[in-house]
């Protein structure tokens, strides 16, 4: 019964890991796109600000970002729940890396298609939404999926502010049961199964998208 209780305790930690990672992805992908567009547009000052943002975030350890959001933001009069602070930290951290993926895909987009869209009378916004974004998304999906796996593996950083994710719960059980190898091995298995399932899912989506648009 105790072993079953331990597994259940770890499973709930896995769910917390999934939710925090998912929120990081949901916020991080569009935020990364916004940052990429801000840099590609080359609008004076805005482009420099986003470039500085990417450089700063990429050089900042995730744990410090988590701590700063949780303990520092309240000084601005904004109180963040630990779960919210952790998810936002994951999103901000990985938006800097995802923005580079978006930016590379946008810069390598065929100019001929943009010129053809202009010839058909499409506005700049219409061209981006209807022509550029769908294709850039398909091109970027494998790299973004790879970055999402990094988000999942980096999610234990949120444990520093008390979020009981899978890694933190495994550490707690290891300390209380004096079975560090067993608890960490089970946690590793959970992570492997999670990432294996996610990888299979993204490969299936990528294959079907390529098949649909006859890119294979």
Backbone torsions as a table, in degrees:
resi	resn	phi	psi	omega
1	UNK	NA	-38.2	-179.1
2	UNK	-64.6	-40.1	179.7
3	UNK	-63.9	-40.4	177.6
4	UNK	-63.9	-38.7	177.4
5	UNK	-64.1	-38.5	178.0
6	UNK	-65.1	-42.3	179.8
7	UNK	-64.3	-41.0	178.0
8	UNK	-63.7	-40.9	178.7
9	UNK	-61.7	-42.8	178.5
10	UNK	-69.4	-36.1	-179.6
11	UNK	-63.3	-41.3	176.7
12	UNK	-64.9	-32.8	174.1
13	UNK	-64.7	-37.4	176.7
14	UNK	-62.9	-40.6	178.0
15	UNK	-62.1	-41.7	178.2
16	UNK	-63.5	-41.2	176.5
17	UNK	-59.8	-43.6	-179.9
18	UNK	-63.4	-43.4	-177.0
19	UNK	-68.6	-45.5	179.5
20	UNK	-63.7	-40.2	178.5
21	UNK	-66.3	-41.6	-179.8
22	UNK	-62.7	-43.4	177.6
23	UNK	-63.5	-39.0	176.8
24	UNK	-61.4	-38.4	178.9
25	UNK	-70.5	-46.7	-177.6
26	UNK	-60.0	-38.1	178.9
27	UNK	-84.3	-39.1	-172.6
28	UNK	-69.2	-37.2	-177.5
29	UNK	-66.1	-53.3	177.5
30	UNK	-65.8	-33.2	176.9
31	UNK	-64.8	-41.4	176.6
32	UNK	-63.0	-38.1	177.4
33	UNK	-64.4	-42.7	178.7
34	UNK	-61.5	-42.0	178.8
35	UNK	-65.0	-42.5	179.5
36	UNK	-62.0	-43.7	179.0
37	UNK	-64.7	-39.0	178.2
38	UNK	-61.3	-32.7	179.2
39	UNK	-82.4	-38.6	-178.1
40	UNK	-68.0	-37.3	-177.9
41	UNK	-63.7	-25.3	179.7
42	UNK	55.6	40.9	173.9
43	UNK	-77.6	128.7	-178.2
44	UNK	-50.4	139.9	-179.7
45	UNK	74.5	-51.9	-178.4
46	UNK	-61.7	-44.8	179.3
47	UNK	-61.3	-41.6	179.8
48	UNK	-67.1	-37.3	179.3
49	UNK	-63.7	-45.1	179.9
50	UNK	-68.0	-35.5	176.4
51	UNK	-63.9	-42.1	177.0
52	UNK	-64.9	-39.9	178.1
53	UNK	-57.6	-48.7	-178.9
54	UNK	-62.3	-46.0	-179.3
55	UNK	-63.2	-41.7	-178.3
56	UNK	-67.4	-48.7	-176.8
57	UNK	-66.0	-39.4	-178.6
58	UNK	-67.4	-26.0	-179.3
59	UNK	-92.2	-4.7	-176.0
60	UNK	-96.6	125.7	176.1
61	UNK	-58.7	137.9	-176.9
62	UNK	-59.6	-39.1	-179.1
63	UNK	-59.7	-41.2	179.2
64	UNK	-66.6	-36.5	178.0
65	UNK	-65.5	-41.5	177.2
66	UNK	-60.5	-46.9	179.9
67	UNK	-63.4	-41.4	-178.3
68	UNK	-65.1	-43.7	179.8
69	UNK	-64.3	-39.9	-175.5
70	UNK	-76.1	-40.7	-176.5
71	UNK	-101.0	-25.6	-175.6
72	UNK	-88.6	-40.6	-177.6
73	UNK	-60.5	-36.5	177.5
74	UNK	-55.8	-24.6	176.4
75	UNK	-67.0	-18.2	176.9
76	UNK	-90.6	4.0	179.4
77	UNK	89.7	10.6	-179.6
78	UNK	-115.5	114.5	179.5
79	UNK	-95.1	121.2	-178.9
80	UNK	-108.4	132.3	171.5
81	UNK	-63.2	148.9	-178.2
82	UNK	-57.0	-41.3	-179.8
83	UNK	-62.8	-43.8	179.6
84	UNK	-66.8	-45.4	-179.6
85	UNK	-60.8	-42.5	179.4
86	UNK	-64.2	-43.3	-179.8
87	UNK	-66.0	-42.0	178.8
88	UNK	-65.3	-39.1	178.5
89	UNK	-61.7	-43.0	176.6
90	UNK	-61.0	-43.2	-179.1
91	UNK	-63.8	-47.5	-179.1
92	UNK	-63.2	-45.8	-178.5
93	UNK	-58.5	-48.7	-174.3
94	UNK	-85.0	-14.3	174.8
95	UNK	-63.1	-32.0	179.0
96	UNK	-65.2	-39.1	179.8
97	UNK	-77.2	-40.5	178.7
98	UNK	-65.1	-33.8	179.3
99	UNK	-61.2	-34.0	178.1
100	UNK	-67.6	-34.3	176.9
101	UNK	-66.6	-48.7	177.7
102	UNK	-59.2	-47.1	-175.9
103	UNK	-61.4	-43.5	179.0
104	UNK	-62.6	-42.8	-179.7
105	UNK	-66.4	-40.0	-179.8
106	UNK	-67.1	-42.8	-179.2
107	UNK	-66.6	-27.4	-179.6
108	UNK	-94.5	7.2	179.5
109	UNK	-70.8	137.0	-178.0
110	UNK	-58.3	124.0	-179.8
111	UNK	-65.6	-30.4	-177.9
112	UNK	-59.4	-36.9	179.9
113	UNK	-69.3	-35.7	177.5
114	UNK	-66.1	-42.5	178.8
115	UNK	-65.9	-37.2	177.7
116	UNK	-65.2	-39.1	178.3
117	UNK	-63.8	-40.2	177.0
118	UNK	-63.4	-38.7	-179.9
119	UNK	-64.3	-29.7	178.2
120	UNK	-85.4	1.9	175.6
121	UNK	86.9	14.2	178.4
122	UNK	-76.4	140.8	176.7
123	UNK	-74.7	172.1	-179.8
124	UNK	-62.1	-42.0	178.9
125	UNK	-67.1	-41.6	178.4
126	UNK	-63.8	-39.8	178.8
127	UNK	-62.4	-42.6	-178.4
128	UNK	-67.9	-46.0	-175.4
129	UNK	-70.7	-41.6	-173.5
130	UNK	-90.8	-32.0	-173.6
131	UNK	-107.5	-54.5	-171.6
132	UNK	-75.1	-53.8	-172.5
133	UNK	-58.0	-46.4	180.0
134	UNK	-59.0	-40.4	-178.7
135	UNK	-75.3	-38.5	178.1
136	UNK	-63.8	-37.6	178.6
137	UNK	-62.6	-44.4	179.4
138	UNK	-64.2	-40.8	-179.8
139	UNK	-68.1	-33.1	-174.3
140	UNK	-88.1	-15.1	-172.6
141	UNK	-53.6	-48.3	-179.7
142	UNK	-59.7	-43.3	-179.5
143	UNK	-68.3	-39.4	178.3
144	UNK	-66.7	-40.0	177.0
145	UNK	-60.9	-39.7	177.4
146	UNK	-63.7	-39.0	178.7
147	UNK	-67.7	-33.5	178.0
148	UNK	-63.9	-36.4	176.5
149	UNK	-62.9	-34.6	176.3
150	UNK	-67.7	-35.7	177.1
151	UNK	-61.2	-45.7	-179.7
152	UNK	-61.9	-43.7	-178.3
153	UNK	-73.1	-22.3	178.3
154	UNK	-88.7	-11.5	-175.1
155	UNK	-59.3	-26.4	177.1
156	UNK	-58.1	-15.3	178.2
157	UNK	-60.7	-25.6	-178.8
158	UNK	-70.9	-14.9	178.6
159	UNK	-65.0	-18.0	-178.3
160	UNK	-66.9	-20.4	178.0
161	UNK	-107.5	18.6	171.7
162	UNK	95.0	6.5	177.8
163	UNK	-76.1	123.8	-176.4
164	UNK	-83.4	70.1	177.3
165	UNK	-79.2	-175.5	-175.7
166	UNK	-59.4	-47.2	-177.5
167	UNK	-64.2	-42.9	-179.1
168	UNK	-66.1	-39.2	179.1
169	UNK	-67.5	-38.1	177.3
170	UNK	-63.3	-38.9	178.0
171	UNK	-65.6	-40.3	178.7
172	UNK	-63.9	-44.7	179.8
173	UNK	-66.8	-37.2	178.8
174	UNK	-62.1	-38.0	-179.6
175	UNK	-73.8	-37.1	-176.7
176	UNK	-81.8	-32.5	-178.0
177	UNK	-95.9	-8.6	-176.0
178	UNK	56.7	38.2	177.8
179	UNK	-130.6	65.1	-175.3
180	UNK	-62.0	-39.1	-178.2
181	UNK	-66.7	-42.6	-178.8
182	UNK	-65.3	-48.9	-177.4
183	UNK	-65.2	-43.5	179.8
184	UNK	-69.1	-33.3	178.0
185	UNK	-65.2	-41.2	178.2
186	UNK	-65.5	-42.7	177.9
187	UNK	-62.0	-41.4	177.5
188	UNK	-60.9	-41.3	179.0
189	UNK	-62.6	-42.1	177.4
190	UNK	-60.0	-45.1	179.1
191	UNK	-63.2	-42.6	-179.6
192	UNK	-62.1	-45.1	179.1
193	UNK	-63.9	-41.1	179.4
194	UNK	-62.6	-48.7	-177.8
195	UNK	-70.5	-33.7	176.9
196	UNK	-64.3	-46.3	178.4
197	UNK	-62.0	-41.7	179.4
198	UNK	-65.6	-42.1	179.8
199	UNK	-62.7	-43.4	177.6
200	UNK	-62.1	-40.8	179.6
201	UNK	-63.0	-47.1	-178.1
202	UNK	-67.3	-35.0	177.6
203	UNK	-66.2	-39.0	177.9
204	UNK	-65.0	-44.7	178.5
205	UNK	-62.5	-44.8	-179.7
206	UNK	-62.3	-42.9	179.6
207	UNK	-63.1	-45.2	-178.4
208	UNK	-67.4	-35.3	177.2
209	UNK	-66.8	-42.4	177.7
210	UNK	-65.3	-39.3	179.0
211	UNK	-65.9	-39.9	-179.3
212	UNK	-65.4	-40.5	-177.1
213	UNK	-98.5	13.5	175.0
214	UNK	53.2	49.9	178.9
215	UNK	-105.2	4.1	177.7
216	UNK	-107.2	NA	NA
